[in-house]
Amino acid sequence: MKPAARGSKKTLASSTLISSKLLAGQAKGNLPSDANLNRRESRFVGMDTLDGDQEESWLQPKVLTKPPDQLVLTEQELKEEHTRMLTANNPRAPSNPIRFNFKESTYKAITQVDNVAVLFQMDTNLLHKESEEGRRQVEKDGTADDVTSAESGEGGAADGGPKIQNQFNYSERAAQTLNHPPRDRETMTDPPPRLNFNGSVSQWEIHDAYVEDIKRQQLSKEKAKTTKFQVKDEPKKKGLSTMDEIESDELQKVSGGLSILERMVNQNTYDEISQDFKYWEDAADEFRSGQGSLLPLWKLSYEKARKYSVTSLKWNSKYKDFMAVGYGSHSFMNDKGGLLCFYTLKNPSFPEFIFSANSGISSLDSNTDDFNLVAVGFYSGNVAVYDLAQSKEDNPVYTSTALTGKHSDPVWQVAWQKPDPDGFLNFYSISSDGVMKSWTLMKNELQHAEVIQLRVEGQSLVGPSGVESELLGCGTCFDFSLKLDYIFLVGTEEGRIHKCSKTYINQYLDTAQAHNMTIYSLKMNPIHPSVFLTCSADWTVKVWNHAELEVGPLFTFDLNSPVADACWAPYASTVFAACTIDGFVYVYDLNINKYAPLCKQQILQSKKGKLTRLVFNPHFPVLIVSDDRGTLYSFKLSPNLRKVEVEKGSSDETEMAKMDKLISFVLEPLLVKQ
C-alpha cells in the first residue's frame, strides 16, 4: 500500500502544479481554449498507473544514438552540399552492338541500346482486399474474421509501441526512363484477280478422268521398274533418278501455288522498291528545268548467268512486266554456251523460265501476236524458236542445222515480221557473213530464203591469180519501216547504212557512210516513220532521215566512249537513251535540248564491267540497262524525262509534228546552200 500512497501523492502534486499554471495563465490573459485544455489534460490520463522510472522518462532530454564508427565532421563539412545525378543508362550494357540485318544482308551497328536492367522479378499473387476479386476470394476461403483480427492486432501493436523517428536527413527521389512509343506499320496488297467458272460434269467425263488417272499410275510404276542405265545417245538428265522424276511430277501439280507464294514473299521483301516504283516522283525536277535523274529500282540477276554477258533484251507484247533476256559471250574462241531467261518485275529474285543452249545467244525477239514464241540467234550461226507453252523442255520447237541451212557467222539480230500470204509465221536474221535471210515456220520444219547479199560497192578483192572478186559486207543490225514494211535499213561493220527493199534483192535503194567504225545498233523511230538513229564504236550517236540519206545526219552526239546501244522512248518521238561501255547512261530530248542530254548518270564503274544493252518499258516509266556480267539494272525516269507522257492530249500526231519541226529546222539551211 505504500507505493500506492506514494504514487497518489505525486499525482496530487502534479495536478496542483497544473492548476497553478492555469491560474497564472488566466492572470496574464493567455488562457488556452477548451479544446486545447482538454487535449493537454488527456496526456496525464493514466499516469497514476506508471512506475517512477516511466513517469520521469518523458521529462528527460532527447538523446541521439551514434554508432561507434561514425565519422566526426566539422560544422562547415556538415553544411557542404553534395549533388548526385541519377541517370537511366546501364553501365553494363554494350555501347556498340552489331547485329545482322536480314533485309539488307549485312552487319549493322545498333544505335539504340536497351538500358533496362532487371535486378529482381517475382510474380505476385496478392489481391487488394477492397477490390471485387479480393472480396470474392475472402468469402470463398472464409478468412474474413482472420483478416480483421490480424489487422486489429497489427494496429494495436503499432499504436502501443514507441514511434521510431528518423534521426538522419533523408531525401526521397524518383526517376522515370523514357519508354519508346509503339508503332504500327500496315501494308495493303493488291487483291488477286477473281474469275467465276461454271461447268457441268457428266458420268462419261468422270469415267474418262478415272481412266486417265489409272494410266498415269501405271506409267509411274513402269518408270520405277526401269533400270537406271540409259543409252549414251539419248539425252540424260544429270542427277535425276526415276524417283526424282516422280517427285518432280508431283511438284509440278503445286507449282502454280508455289509461284504465287514466291511472289508474295518477294513483294514483302522489296516493298520499299515497289512503293518507289508506284508513287515516287523526284521533287527536285520542279526547281531544275531541262534536267532529270534516274532512280535505281530492282537489280535482276541469276547465279548461273554471272559468267555470261547480256546480249539482247526484249519486253513481252502482252504482259507488261515480262521480259526475255539472252545470255552469251563475246569470246568467240571459247564459246561456253548460253542461257535464255525470262524475268518479271513481280519476282526480281529469280527467272520465271530458264532455257539452256549449247551456243551463246547473240540476239532474240518476241512475237507481238503469238507472245509465247521467241526467235533466237546464236553465235554458231543457227537460229531457233522457243515456245513458252512448252517450257518443260529445253529444246526449241524449231531450229536450223547445217543440213537445213544456217549462217556461217554469228547472228547479230533477229526480228519478227507479219505472216506471209499463206498465214505462216516468219522472221528475219542478219549475220556477219553478209547474208540476210527470212525464216518461215512450216508445220514440221524451218525453211529459209535469202533476202539480200551485202556487198561493199566500189571495192574488190584481188586474189593470188589476179582474179578480182567482190568484197562482201558484214551485217550487224537492221530494222524495218513502220509505215512501209517492205523497206528496211541495214547497218554494217564498215560503218555504212544500206536502204533496201524486199523486192530488190541485188540492189540498194540508197547507201550512206554513217560511221567510221562498226555500227552496233540501228533503231527506227516508233512514232515518226522516216527517222531512225544509229550508234557506233566511234563514240557517236546519230539521228537520220532515211528519205534524205545523202544530206547526212540530222543530229550527231559525241559521248567520248564507244556506244554499246541506243533506243527510242515509246512515249515521245524526240526522246532517246544511249549507254556507253564505260558505265554511263544518257537520256536526250531533242524538243527541249538539241545539244546536251537531260540526264547523264553513271550506272556502273568501268572497273566492275561494261554496259551492253538498254531498253525502255513500253507501258511504265522504267529503263532497263544490262552489263557484261549477267546483271540487269532497272531505273525509274524522273518527271522531267517523261513530260510528254504526263501532258494531256498528247498523241502520235502531236509527236510527229514535233519531229517534223526539228527536221525542217535542220534541213532548210542545208537545202538553201545546195
PENOR-V55382 format. One record per helix or strand. SS is the DSSP state (a for helix, b for strand). FROM is the first residue (numbers start at 0). TO is the last residue. If there is no record, write none. Layout:
# PENOR-V55382
<<SS/FROM/TO> <SS/FROM/TO>>
This chain:
# PENOR-V55382
<<a/1/27> <a/33/43> <a/46/48> <a/51/56> <a/74/78> <b/97/100> <b/105/108> <a/131/140> <a/143/159> <a/202/224> <a/241/252> <a/254/268> <a/270/278> <a/282/285> <b/293/300> <a/302/304> <b/308/314> <b/321/327> <b/337/343> <b/346/346> <b/352/356> <b/360/365> <b/372/377> <b/382/386> <a/387/389> <b/397/398> <b/410/416> <b/425/430> <b/434/440> <b/445/452> <b/454/461> <b/467/471> <b/474/479> <b/486/491> <b/495/500> <b/503/503> <b/509/512> <b/518/523> <b/530/535> <b/539/544> <a/545/550> <b/554/557> <b/562/567> <b/574/579> <b/583/588> <b/598/601> <b/610/615> <b/621/626> <b/630/636> <a/638/640> <a/642/645> <a/651/672>>
